[in-house]
Amino acid sequence: MAFSFNAIQTLTVAILLLFVGTAVINRVAFLRDNNIPVPVVGGMVFALLTTVLFMGFDVQVSFDMVMQEPMMLAFFTTIGLGADLRLLVRGGPQLLVFGLVCLVFLILQDLMGVLAAISMDLHPLVGLLSSSITLSGGHGTGAAYAQKFADVHNIAGTMELAMACATFGLIIGGIIGGPIAGRLIRRHRLESDETHYEHKPQIKDALHDTPIDGDHLLWALLVVLLCLISGQLLALVFQDAAFTLPKFIWCLFVGVLIRNADLVFPRLKVHRPTVRMIGNLSLSIFL
């Protein structure tokens, strides 16, 4: 027996699973204390359910994934719309050192992944896909490069591998990083009150302090959609260039341009809390 869900039904199931994930986390202290994401919990519950249905009752479920890419692109666009270059400049030498350390570890991740793939007689790109692309980049980056590897190099199973590695990295990172972060917070008595961070650069923005309303949502949604369209067009224009980039990078880049252009053209300003809300919803539904 097979069940097939169309795009609207798939979106409905995805949103329903977010509520399932929230309910499970609220009842399981381990998941809550270690900051395991709601979409991962809801998705794992559904994966277990469909596995039981398939293995025990030969019931197969398929989904229309047409909304997957737009949700991913929307999330990365909101990342770009929140990237204020003034904050990067004010980060100073500490931010530069942190970036260099991260770069070294990314290279080490890729090196270990490629060597492991070669040792198992697999394509080197499989090792690359199971290293920094997914373990550091997450599901969105993994999905983008998995599709490109499949199209250009005809490697089978790239999307499944990317999602598995990204999920593994997310869960293991949460299990390891959550307790360590909690211990550091308690040891140094860190609090979220901004009065404890007098060195933190403050950029005043009257629009940022206003509540979310219909006008803010409509304008932010329009800007996000324009970034998606522009990013996809740029990806199409440069698809045959010597150095190609996935669509989400172009969408993020357009978002960064618009975010920092509002310093010169204030009418371009987008309500930051609304952008964050759209980004969080897009990422959750995509996952």
C-alpha positions, -999 to +999 in steps of 0.1 A: +000+000+000+013+034-010+003+069+001+014+100-018+012+135-004+010+166-026+028+199-018+000+213+004-003+181+023+035+178+027+036+213+041+008+204+065+026+173+077+059+193+082+042+219+103+024+192+123+057+175+130+071+208+145+043+206+171+051+170+177+088+178+182+079+206+206+056+183+226+083+156+229+110+180+239+088+195+266+084+160+281+120+147+277+145+166+298+175+152+280+164+166+247+155+200+263+187+203+283+209+195+253+192+219+229+182+192+204+163+211+176+125+207+173+125+198+136+151+170+142+130+155+170+097+157+151+114+143+120+130+114+139+096+105+154+081+105+119+110+085+105+106+058+131+068+057+124+072+054+087+099+027+092+076+007+113+048+011+088+071+000+059+088-029+076+058-043+094+029-034+072+044-027+038+030+008+038+050+033+017+047+071+021+060+096-005+060+134-005+061+163-030+093+181-021+086+212-043+087+234-012+121+221+000+144+244-020+123+276-016+124+271+022+161+266+022+167+296+000+145+318+022+164+308+053+198+317+038+183+350+024+173+360+059+208+352+071+221+377+045+194+403+055+207+401+091+244+405+082+254+440+093+290+446+080+295+472+107+294+445+134+320+425+115+343+456+115+337+462+152+346+426+160+382+435+156+412+411+159+392+386+180+368+380+152+396+375+128+414+350+150+382+331+155+376+330+118+411+317+111+407+290+138+374+279+122+390+278+088+418+255+100+393+231+115+372+232+083+402+222+062+410+194+087+374+181+084+376+180+047+410+163+047+398+136+070+366+131+050+384+128+016+410+104+030+383+082+046+364+081+013+395+072-007+404+045+018+370+029+013+373+032-025+346+058-027+345+090-048+365+118-030+334+141-032+315+116-010+341+123+017+338+160+011+300+158+014+303+140+047+327+165+062+326+203+065+298+207+039+273+189+062+290+187+096+297+225+097+273+238+070+243+218+081+213+206+061+209+236+038+245+236+026+245+198+023+214+198+002+227+224-021+261+207-028+245+172-029+223+183-058+253+199-076+275+168-071+246+146-084+241+167-114+277+173-124+294+141-113+264+117-115+270+104-079+241+084-066+226+088-032+242+122-025+210+138-010+204+109+013+240+109+024+240+147+030+208+146+051+221+117+072+255+133+078+240+167+086+215+151+110+242+131+127+264+162+130+235+182+144+226+157+171+261+148+181+271+185+181+241+192+204+249+163+227+286+173+230+282+211+227+251+215+248+265+202+281+299+220+275+282+253+268+259+249+299+290+242+321+308+273+307+277+295+313+275+283+349+312+285+355+315+321+342+280+331+355+270+344+321+235+359+317+215+371+287+211+406+302+228+430+279+240+451+308+267+424+313+281+430+279+291+467+279+317+460+252+291+447+229+286+470+199+252+486+199+236+498+167+205+518+174+176+511+151+142+525+159+126+500+134+141+471+152+123+480+185+088+481+170+066+450+173+058+427+143+027+436+124+011+429+090+029+457+072+063+445+085+056+410+075+044+419+040+074+441+033+099+416+047+083+388+027+085+408-005+122+416+001+129+379+008+111+368-024+130+394-044+163+381-030+152+346-040+144+356-075+176+377-079+198+349-064+183+323-087+188+345-117+225+351-107+230+314-103+216+308-137+238+335-153+270+322-137+262+285-139+289+279-166+316+300-149+349+285-139+339+288-102+303+279-096+283+286-064+250+271-053+218+291-054+217+297-017+250+316-018+237+340-044+205+346-024+225+352+007+248+376-012+218+396-025+204+397+011+237+411+024+237+438-003+202+449+006+209+448+043+238+471+040+224+493+013+197+505+038+224+526+054+223+548+022+186+541+013+166+540+046+134+530+027+150+496+021+151+488+058+135+455+068+121+448+102+147+427+119+125+406+142+102+398+112+132+387+092+143+364+120+108+350+123+107+342+086+142+327+088+133+305+117+101+293+102+118+286+068+146+266+084+122+246+106+099+237+077+128+228+055+144+205+081 
